[in-house]
Amino acid sequence: MTTVRPLSRPPIREAIIEVKSEPVDLCRIDAVRDRLAGAYPVVRPFRLASVALHLPDERRGADPGQQTGWRCESADGREVALVRTDGLSFGRLAAYPGWDPFLDRFIGVWSTYVGTAAPLEVHRMSVRYVNDLRLPIGGQFDFERYLTSVPRAPAGLAPEVADFLVQMTLPGGHDGLRVSVTQATDTSARSERELPVILDVDAGWDRRLPVDGQLPVRMTEALSTMRALKNRVFFGLLTDELVGAYA
């Protein structure tokens, strides 16, 4: 059984909450940008082909020159609010403060978005964490010492795996709830002592919810459910030895 426990040094590179909603006019998003300017003063246009927060689904096949929103960053660069005509992505890029402060910051930005852009309906929510794991190299290295799910070399070849990329999508236990998992070695940052492995867990829920007085409660419950699913996946993929390195 997977044991979920708090970590004193969580290996989080990025934490992202995303909400997709009914499209609104760009002029409303301009107004959201202006209302967020005090907390997020570093602003640049977001276009369809932009790479923001390393998020997937960058609207393939559309005009790459079309602006759909604004990327608004805090002065220290630790927080990013990507306000778009079809929703909001909010990310913490460094010094993760914990779930409750992170969720509170998102809710504050989301409230500004809803109060200004006035979408009528939410279509999808997701909670995504990109983790930077560091596997110590020494003696006879074995991925299975640190990860519970790793690829194996075909019969007849040397058993050592130098590099891998694994992707999977799993049901989350509720209708429309899915979790996508990517595990990949980062050999470009490999050193003599450690091998970085990126563990990207993205729990998404396709739910159509009206933007009304009940939405904050429903949204908080849904995001907490997705976070719990993300945690089960994260701790289920790490061995006790590797978890202990971040405890």
SVG drawing of the C-alpha trace seen along z (x, -y; Angstrom):
<svg xmlns="http://www.w3.org/2000/svg" viewBox="-24 -48 56 61">
<polyline fill="none" stroke="black" stroke-width="0.4" points="0.0,0.0 1.3,-3.5 2.2,-5.6 1.9,-9.4 3.9,-11.5 5.1,-15.1 8.6,-15.8 10.9,-18.5 12.7,-18.8 10.2,-18.0 11.9,-17.7 9.4,-20.0 10.6,-22.0 7.2,-23.3 3.7,-23.2 0.9,-24.2 -2.9,-24.6 -4.8,-25.1 -8.4,-25.8 -9.9,-25.9 -13.1,-27.8 -15.5,-29.2 -13.6,-31.6 -13.9,-35.3 -12.7,-38.3 -9.1,-39.3 -10.0,-42.8 -11.3,-41.2 -8.0,-39.4 -6.2,-42.8 -8.3,-44.0 -7.2,-40.9 -3.6,-41.7 -4.1,-45.3 -5.7,-44.1 -2.8,-41.6 -0.1,-44.2 0.7,-45.0 1.6,-41.4 2.7,-40.3 4.5,-43.3 6.6,-41.4 4.3,-41.0 4.7,-39.7 2.2,-38.6 1.3,-34.9 0.8,-33.6 -0.5,-30.3 2.9,-28.9 4.5,-30.1 6.0,-27.8 4.7,-28.7 5.3,-26.8 6.2,-23.8 2.4,-23.1 1.2,-20.6 -1.6,-21.3 -0.3,-24.4 -3.2,-24.6 -1.4,-22.8 -2.3,-23.9 -3.5,-27.4 -1.9,-30.7 1.3,-31.0 1.1,-34.8 -2.3,-35.1 -2.2,-36.4 -4.5,-34.7 -3.4,-36.2 -0.6,-37.4 2.1,-35.8 2.3,-37.7 5.3,-37.0 6.0,-38.1 9.0,-40.4 11.2,-37.5 10.2,-35.2 8.8,-32.5 5.2,-32.8 3.6,-32.9 -0.1,-33.6 -0.8,-32.8 -4.1,-34.5 -5.7,-33.4 -9.0,-33.9 -9.8,-30.2 -8.7,-30.1 -5.9,-30.5 -2.7,-28.6 -1.0,-29.5 2.5,-28.1 5.0,-28.2 8.5,-27.8 10.7,-27.7 10.7,-27.4 7.4,-25.5 5.5,-26.8 3.2,-23.8 -0.2,-23.0 -2.4,-25.3 -0.4,-28.5 -0.1,-27.5 -3.9,-26.9 -4.7,-30.1 -2.5,-32.1 -4.2,-30.4 -7.7,-31.1 -6.8,-34.8 -5.7,-35.0 -8.7,-32.9 -11.1,-35.3 -9.5,-38.2 -9.9,-36.3 -13.5,-35.4 -14.5,-38.9 -12.9,-40.6 -13.1,-38.1 -16.6,-36.8 -16.5,-33.3 -19.8,-31.5 -18.5,-27.9 -15.4,-25.9 -14.6,-22.9 -11.5,-21.3 -9.2,-21.5 -5.7,-20.0 -3.0,-19.8 0.5,-19.2 3.8,-18.7 7.2,-18.4 9.7,-16.8 13.5,-16.7 14.7,-13.5 18.4,-13.0 19.5,-9.3 22.9,-8.8 25.4,-6.9 27.9,-4.7 29.0,-1.1 26.5,1.0 23.8,-1.4 20.2,0.0 17.1,-2.0 14.9,0.4 16.7,-0.6 15.0,-4.0 12.0,-3.7 9.2,-1.1 8.4,-1.3 11.3,-1.3 11.9,0.1 13.9,3.3 16.4,4.3 15.3,7.0 16.6,10.5 20.0,11.0 21.2,7.4 23.1,5.9 20.7,5.3 21.9,1.7 19.6,-1.0 21.5,-4.2 18.5,-6.4 14.8,-6.1 11.5,-7.9 8.2,-6.4 4.7,-7.9 1.4,-6.5 -2.2,-7.7 -4.2,-6.1 -7.8,-6.4 -8.3,-8.4 -11.3,-6.6 -13.9,-9.2 -15.6,-9.9 -13.4,-12.2 -10.5,-12.1 -7.2,-11.0 -3.5,-11.2 -0.7,-11.4 2.8,-10.4 6.1,-11.0 9.4,-9.6 12.5,-10.6 16.3,-10.6 18.0,-13.9 21.4,-12.8 22.4,-16.4 22.6,-17.2 24.3,-13.9 27.3,-14.1 29.7,-11.6 27.6,-11.4 24.0,-11.6 21.6,-11.1 18.6,-13.4 15.2,-11.9 12.2,-14.0 8.9,-12.8 6.0,-14.7 2.6,-14.0 -0.5,-15.7 -3.9,-15.0 -6.7,-16.4 -10.5,-16.3 -12.9,-17.1 -15.8,-18.6 -18.3,-21.2 -19.2,-23.5 -21.1,-26.8 -19.3,-29.9 -21.6,-30.6 -21.5,-31.0 -20.9,-27.3 -17.9,-27.1 -15.1,-28.0 -16.2,-25.1 -16.5,-22.7 -13.2,-23.8 -11.4,-23.5 -12.8,-20.0 -11.9,-18.9 -8.3,-20.3 -7.8,-18.6 -8.9,-15.3 -6.5,-15.7 -3.7,-16.6 -4.4,-13.5 -4.3,-11.4 -1.0,-13.1 0.5,-12.2 -0.5,-8.6 1.2,-8.3 4.3,-10.2 4.8,-8.0 3.8,-4.9 6.6,-5.4 9.4,-6.0 11.0,-3.4 11.2,-4.0 15.0,-4.6 14.5,-7.5 11.6,-8.9 13.8,-9.0 16.3,-11.2 13.7,-14.0 12.2,-13.4"/>
</svg>
